[in-house]
Amino acid sequence: MALPKISSQEQRKIEVLINKWKGKLTWASLVERAELELGIRVTRQTLCTYAGISHAYKDKKNQLRGVPSSCPKKALWQVQVLLSKLRT
């Protein structure tokens, strides 16, 4: 049976959980910890469908590997887009 979708509040709690993560991060460990700490029973596949969770997961994985975050690049790109709109 399919698990129900998660609420935006639950999504935010999972994103915070990811951002505070220490040690090795895997989808399996995230699913387990979401259930144990937050009481949210969800599958990896469901988590992957939420852009905020997926993005937080990828950023945290990169941070744990020592790779710079993608946020500054994205922010710079957004600023460039806004500037180009202002010029036209």
Sequence and secondary structure as in RCSB ss.txt:
>XXXX:A:sequence
MALPKISSQEQRKIEVLINKWKGKLTWASLVERAELELGIRVTRQTLCTYAGISHAYKDKKNQLRGVPSSCPKKA
LWQVQVLLSKLRT
>XXXX:A:secstr
       HHHHHHHHHHHHT  S   HHHHHHHIIIII     HHHHHT HHHHHHHHHHHHHHHT   SHHHHH
HHHHHHHHHHHH 
